[in-house]
Amino acid sequence: MGLSSSAGVRQAGFSLVELIVVVVLIALLMMMVGLSITRSVASAEMRNAAREVTAGLRHTRGQAVIQRQQQVFTVDTQGRSWQAAGRPPVQLPDGLEVTLNTARSELTGEAAGGIRFFPDGGSTGGSVVLMAGEREWHVTVGWLTGEIGIERDE
């Protein structure tokens, strides 16, 4: 009494088109994850470089106060490096550009200059800007107080 029809029966499994669609979706997902990780690493490198520049500026200011003589934090924008007082030069990571905004009297060339700190803690003032694509970090130095600040600009 049972009715049996082969027209409504489907074989188990996936078609080739379905498998290709799944593989393409997985590939796109992996590519997005890879880009996200790469961007996170680049962002972390930039943040770390900005913190190192800030520490270098604070060290230079501290040395001016402790030694009771002027000290200069130097930046070479063409060579993409900086140097704190009494320390070796530091090279910035690949893909990171630097700009120095300082007093005209502190420029030592077209692509180099510094921020001078005085024994009282004051400075000539200025800023160091680190850039990678659209992202920027600004490390600023107050000309009167020598206070050093850091902020991210998007």
C-alpha positions in Angstrom: 0.0 0.0 0.0 2.9 2.3 0.1 3.5 4.7 -2.7 7.0 5.1 -4.0 8.3 7.6 -6.4 11.8 8.4 -7.4 10.9 12.0 -8.6 11.0 13.5 -5.1 14.2 11.8 -3.9 17.4 13.8 -3.9 20.8 12.3 -3.5 22.9 13.3 -0.5 25.9 15.6 -1.1 26.9 18.9 -2.6 27.1 20.1 -6.2 30.3 21.4 -7.6 28.9 25.0 -7.8 28.0 24.8 -4.1 31.5 23.7 -3.2 33.1 26.5 -5.3 30.9 29.1 -3.6 32.0 27.9 -0.2 35.7 27.9 -1.1 35.4 31.4 -2.5 33.7 32.6 0.7 36.3 31.0 2.9 39.1 32.6 0.8 37.5 36.1 1.1 37.1 35.7 4.8 40.7 34.7 5.2 41.8 37.7 3.1 39.8 40.0 5.3 41.3 38.5 8.5 44.8 38.8 7.0 44.2 42.5 6.2 42.9 43.2 9.6 45.9 41.6 11.3 48.3 43.5 9.1 46.6 46.8 9.9 46.6 46.0 13.6 50.3 45.2 13.5 51.1 48.5 11.5 49.0 50.4 14.0 50.8 48.9 17.0 54.2 49.7 15.4 53.1 53.3 14.8 51.8 53.7 18.4 55.0 52.2 19.7 57.2 54.5 17.6 55.2 57.6 18.9 55.7 56.4 22.5 59.4 55.9 21.9 59.7 59.5 20.4 57.8 60.8 23.5 60.2 58.9 25.8 63.2 60.3 23.9 61.9 63.9 24.2 61.3 63.4 27.9 64.7 62.0 28.4 66.3 64.9 26.5 64.3 67.4 28.7 65.3 65.5 31.8 69.0 65.6 30.8 68.8 69.4 30.3 67.5 69.9 33.8 69.8 67.4 35.5 73.0 68.5 33.7 71.9 72.2 33.9 72.8 72.7 30.2 70.9 72.8 27.0 70.2 69.5 25.2 68.8 68.9 21.7 66.4 66.2 20.5 67.2 65.8 16.8 65.2 64.5 13.9 66.3 63.5 10.4 63.2 63.5 8.3 64.9 62.2 5.2 66.7 59.4 7.0 63.6 58.7 9.0 65.4 58.7 12.4 65.6 60.6 15.6 68.1 60.9 18.5 67.7 61.8 22.1 70.4 63.5 24.1 73.3 61.1 24.9 71.7 58.2 23.1 72.2 56.5 19.8 70.0 57.3 16.8 66.8 55.4 16.4 65.5 54.3 12.9 61.8 54.4 12.4 60.0 51.2 11.1 59.5 50.8 7.3 56.4 52.6 6.0 56.5 55.3 8.7 57.3 58.9 7.8 58.3 61.7 10.1 57.9 65.4 10.0 59.5 68.0 12.3 57.9 71.3 13.1 60.4 73.5 15.0 61.8 77.0 15.3 63.7 78.1 12.3 66.8 78.6 14.4 66.8 74.8 15.2 66.9 73.6 11.6 70.2 72.1 10.7 69.4 71.3 7.1 66.5 70.9 4.7 65.5 67.6 6.2 66.9 67.8 9.7 66.6 69.8 12.9 65.9 69.6 16.5 63.9 70.7 19.6 66.1 72.4 22.2 65.5 72.0 25.9 66.8 74.5 28.5 68.0 73.8 32.1 64.8 75.3 33.5 62.8 72.6 31.6 61.5 75.0 28.9 62.2 74.5 25.2 62.1 76.0 21.8 58.9 74.0 21.3 57.6 72.2 18.2 56.2 68.8 17.3 57.2 65.5 15.7 54.5 64.0 13.5 54.6 60.3 12.6 52.5 59.3 9.5 51.5 56.1 7.9 48.9 56.5 5.2 46.0 58.4 6.6 47.0 57.8 10.2 49.0 60.3 12.2 50.5 60.6 15.7 51.5 64.1 17.0 54.1 64.4 19.7 54.1 68.0 20.8 56.4 70.1 23.0 55.3 73.3 24.6 57.7 76.1 24.0 57.3 77.8 27.3 56.9 74.9 29.7 58.7 72.1 27.7 55.7 69.9 28.5 55.5 66.9 26.1 52.1 65.5 24.9 51.0 62.8 22.5 47.8 62.4 20.6 46.5 60.4 17.7 45.0 62.2 14.7 42.6 60.3 12.4 
